[in-house]
Amino acid sequence: MSLAKQIEEKLAAEFAPEHIEVQCESHLHNVPAGSEMHFRVVLVSEEFNQLRKVQRHQRVYGVLAEEMAGPIHALALHTFSPEEWQGQAPDSPQCLGGSKKS
């Protein structure tokens, strides 16, 4: 199972999301081909009602503690309550590190 799928399953089990997207963005970075290190997560859940952004991120980091200690190098989080969700989240910025630097 891919790491992206593993992340998605763990988050879905914990947050019962109305919407979830987990994308591996490693190919946008200066890493070996096939790497799974950089991820973008869009998560919409009732669990985020009444929580500040930092609290939402802390909850996600807690669920993914094992992955954060190992294979995940970067995690872009976009967390929304259902009332906040507008149908899309911002794109990740361009990588400026390593050989991808313009």
Steps between C-alpha positions, in 0.01 A plus 500: 500500500630846414579740782240744364232230527616410851477867604154529346372190679632613840353848465166366374475263797574777750310795356209349299555775242243644264787554257857372493785535252848361554749574225863400483689806375847350523541518122495881533809494721867410468466141620568163335237382252224301666550662842204546733612779733300816421121499537207737468190421707160664470270391781143614568347370821247584768784417742651839413198702617608735779872418454762755400727417207791407726278262699380336180857451383602359837220243475614394153866482611391281791325254270801493266769498773659178375518625141625844608785332690601302194420533135314834490732795444237766425126515556288786364176502698177667394240430769143628490173460683208426265379859539841637393546270202463680167571202276872549449822566688804702394765336287838427652770758426775427253802321644804728507749255648773291345507464124139623471614851592435746218 
